[in-house]
Amino acid sequence: MTGTKIPFDPETAPCGKKFGGERLVDDDGYGLVIRDQFFECGCRRIRHEYHDGSIHLSAIRHDGKRVKDPIQPDHGK
């Protein structure tokens, strides 16, 4: 698996402010899909889809605190 980093335009980060950053997309071709967003402020949004179809979503603010993040549509980017 080799990930692809794609820059993205400013959008609302888990801290509530708008920042751009990089999106990491990784896929093993067998069902494991990793889509992580790394915002310039240090926040992170994580979406991992596993081989069994389960999905793990989480959001972490730049200060390290986990937050309840509204479910974002999956644009497949």
C-alpha positions in Angstrom: 0.0 0.0 0.0 1.3 3.4 -0.9 -0.7 6.5 0.1 -1.4 9.5 -1.9 -1.3 13.0 -0.4 -3.7 15.5 -1.9 -3.9 19.1 -0.8 -7.4 20.4 0.0 -8.9 23.9 0.2 -9.9 25.4 3.5 -12.9 23.7 5.2 -14.1 23.6 8.8 -11.6 21.7 10.9 -12.6 19.8 14.1 -11.6 22.9 16.1 -14.3 24.9 14.3 -12.1 27.2 12.2 -11.4 27.0 8.5 -8.0 25.6 7.4 -6.6 23.8 4.4 -4.3 20.9 4.6 -3.5 17.5 3.1 -5.7 14.5 2.6 -4.0 11.1 2.8 -5.8 8.4 0.7 -4.6 4.8 0.9 -6.3 1.6 -0.5 -5.0 -2.0 -0.4 -7.4 -3.1 -3.2 -9.0 -5.7 -0.9 -11.4 -3.4 1.1 -9.1 -1.5 3.4 -9.4 2.2 2.7 -7.8 4.9 4.8 -8.8 8.6 4.3 -7.2 10.9 6.8 -7.2 14.7 6.7 -4.4 16.7 8.3 -5.3 20.4 8.7 -2.7 23.2 8.8 -3.8 24.0 12.4 -2.9 20.5 13.6 -6.4 19.0 13.7 -7.0 15.6 12.2 -10.1 13.8 10.8 -9.8 10.1 10.4 -11.9 7.6 8.3 -10.8 4.0 8.1 -12.9 1.4 6.3 -12.0 -2.2 7.0 -12.2 -5.4 5.1 -15.3 -6.5 7.0 -17.1 -3.4 6.0 -16.9 -1.7 9.3 -15.9 2.0 9.5 -14.0 3.9 12.1 -14.5 7.7 12.3 -12.8 10.1 14.7 -11.7 13.7 14.9 -8.9 15.2 17.0 -8.4 18.9 17.6 -5.0 20.5 17.4 -4.8 20.5 21.2 -5.1 16.7 21.2 -8.7 16.6 22.4 -11.1 14.1 20.7 -14.3 15.8 19.5 -17.6 14.6 18.2 -17.4 15.6 14.6 -20.5 15.6 12.4 -20.5 12.9 9.8 -19.1 14.3 6.6 -20.1 13.1 3.2 -17.6 10.7 1.6 -16.5 12.4 -1.6 -14.1 9.6 -2.4 -11.2 12.1 -2.7 
